[in-house]
């Protein structure tokens, strides 16, 4: 699709070593990653002062491409470059882009234009035009098996070293939304005070909503034990306390993946610390999982994963109320 399709890390490395490019297209549905990309560009472009006078954040469709061009062509004040961040560009009509094409095709040396959208439409002509001069940065949600590394990275950003138990607990309690994870880690940091450099499991459990903690662990435990009634009650409590439906799917997928990995590990003769290391869970959680996995077998795991995929697809496309699909999943699996 593009000559340059970077991720966040490649963008950060480029900005550390080189001058900023004149045009960036940030696309993805993970708010935390988008915010980090914008921050990296902003820090580089506005490092030479007069930031308040040389940064404009505008939104489509309220601001038209023609108005954006006028802003871009305004000379920076007491600085080398002007930064213009144009959000929501998916709302711009195809014909309206003609107003901005002159500075897209022939970027001005004093401009850094950042276009932000949740999703790129590869079929549009403007996408191909942007690709000729712009850098596309892919900021989609990370895969479930990458979340632990992101939790550690967010802890680093907040100057807080997180123990392995804390990383596991945050992922299980909060889910995979990086913005929510950052909010919870910030709460822990505020609770511990500015001098604190590390956090333990007890700190997290004191700060994160008690109702949410209990609901998350109760739901995953009930699913693991195939306790239908308890799982339905826990699901209702979790949704009532603000957990997103997609977040619940992520929690359930993680639980089933862990149980399946333990099942396979036991069949391979692993136990204790070796089994915990192979599966990637703290050893003190292992006994709980071992109690649950006795109620499962290979075909049940296959059935659960299939049902979870169908539930995830339905949540994203079906007009039927989302909680009904989750309840249906619990009934099928338990």
Long-range contacts (C-beta under 8 A, 24 or more apart in sequence): 1-120, 1-122, 1-127, 1-131, 1-136, 2-130, 2-131, 2-134, 2-135, 2-136, 3-131, 3-132, 4-134, 4-135, 4-136, 5-136, 5-137, 5-138, 6-135, 6-136, 6-137, 6-138, 7-137, 7-138, 7-139, 8-33, 8-36, 8-37, 8-40, 8-137, 8-139, 10-137, 11-37, 11-40, 11-41, 11-135, 11-137, 12-40, 15-40, 15-41, 15-43, 15-44, 20-44, 20-45, 20-81, 20-112, 21-112, 21-134, 21-135, 22-107, 22-108, 22-109, 22-111, 22-112, 22-113, 22-133, 23-104, 23-107, 23-112, 23-113, 23-114, 23-115, 23-130, 23-133, 23-134, 23-135, 24-112, 24-113, 24-114, 24-115, 24-134, 24-135, 24-136, 24-137, 25-115, 25-117, 25-120, 25-130, 25-134, 25-135, 25-136, 25-137, 26-114, 26-115, 26-116, 26-117, 26-137, 26-139, 27-116, 27-117, 27-118, 27-119, 27-120, 27-136, 27-137, 27-138, 27-139, 28-118, 28-119, 28-137, 28-138, 28-139, 28-140, 28-141, 29-118, 29-119, 29-139, 29-140, 29-141, 30-139, 30-140, 30-141, 30-142, 30-178, 30-179, 31-178, 31-179, 32-154, 32-177, 32-178, 32-179, 32-181, 32-182, 33-139, 33-140, 33-178, 34-116, 34-139, 35-179, 37-137, 37-139, 38-85, 38-114, 38-116, 41-83, 41-112, 41-114, 42-83, 42-85, 45-81, 45-83, 45-112, 46-79, 46-83, 48-79, 48-80, 49-78, 49-79, 50-76, 50-77, 50-78, 50-79, 53-77, 53-78, 53-79, 54-79, 54-81, 54-82, 54-83, 55-82, 55-83, 55-84, 55-85, 56-82, 56-83, 56-84, 56-85, 57-85, 57-87, 58-84, 58-85, 58-86, 58-87, 59-86, 59-87, 59-88, 60-86, 60-87, 60-88, 60-89, 60-90, 60-91, 60-92, 61-88, 61-91, 61-92, 64-92, 64-96, 64-99, 65-92, 65-96, 65-97, 65-98, 65-99, 65-100, 66-96, 66-99, 66-100, 68-100, 68-113, 69-99, 69-100, 69-102, 69-103, 72-103, 72-108, 72-111, 72-113, 73-103, 73-108, 73-111, 75-110, 76-110, 80-110, 81-110, 81-111, 81-112, 82-110, 82-111, 82-112, 83-112, 83-114, 84-111, 84-112, 84-113, 84-114, 85-114, 85-116, 86-113, 86-114, 86-115, 86-116, 87-116, 87-117, 88-116, 88-117, 89-115, 89-116, 89-117, 90-117, 90-118, 90-119, 90-121, 94-124, 94-125, 94-126, 97-126, 97-129, 101-129, 104-129, 104-130, 104-133, 104-134, 105-129, 105-132, 105-133, 107-133, 141-176, 141-178, 142-176, 142-178, 144-176, 144-250, 144-253, 144-254, 144-257, 147-171, 147-176, 147-178, 147-181, 148-280, 150-178, 150-181, 151-181, 151-185, 154-178, 154-181, 154-182, 154-185, 155-185, 155-199, 157-182, 158-182, 158-185, 158-186, 158-189, 159-189, 159-197, 160-185, 160-188, 160-189, 160-192, 160-196, 160-197, 160-198, 160-199, 161-197, 161-198, 161-199, 162-198, 162-199, 163-198, 163-199, 163-200, 163-201, 164-282, 165-200, 165-201, 165-282, 165-284, 166-199, 166-200, 166-201, 166-203, 166-204, 168-281, 168-282, 168-285, 169-201, 169-204, 169-205, 170-204, 171-254, 172-216, 172-217, 172-220, 172-251, 172-254, 173-204, 173-208, 173-212, 173-213, 173-216, 173-217, 174-208, 174-247, 175-243, 175-244, 175-247, 175-248, 175-250, 175-251, 176-247, 176-250, 177-244, 177-247, 180-247, 184-208, 209-241, 211-237, 211-241, 212-238, 212-241, 212-242, 212-243, 215-241, 215-243, 216-243, 216-251, 219-248, 219-251, 219-252, 220-251, 220-252, 220-254, 220-255, 221-288, 221-292, 222-334, 223-252, 223-255, 223-256, 223-330, 223-333, 223-334, 224-255, 224-259, 224-288, 224-289, 224-292, 224-293, 224-295, 225-291, 225-292, 225-295, 226-295, 226-296, 226-333, 226-334, 227-334, 228-330, 228-331, 228-334, 231-330, 231-334, 232-327, 232-330, 232-331, 235-323, 235-326, 235-327, 235-330, 236-323, 239-323, 239-326, 245-315, 245-322, 245-323, 245-325, 245-326, 246-312, 246-315, 246-316, 248-326, 249-308, 249-311, 249-312, 249-315, 249-326, 252-308, 252-329, 253-305, 253-308, 256-301, 256-304, 256-305, 256-308, 258-289, 259-289, 259-292, 259-293, 259-296, 259-301, 260-296, 260-301, 260-305, 262-286, 262-289, 262-290, 262-293, 263-293, 263-296, 263-297, 263-298, 263-301, 266-290, 266-293, 303-332, 303-333, 304-333, 307-332, 307-333
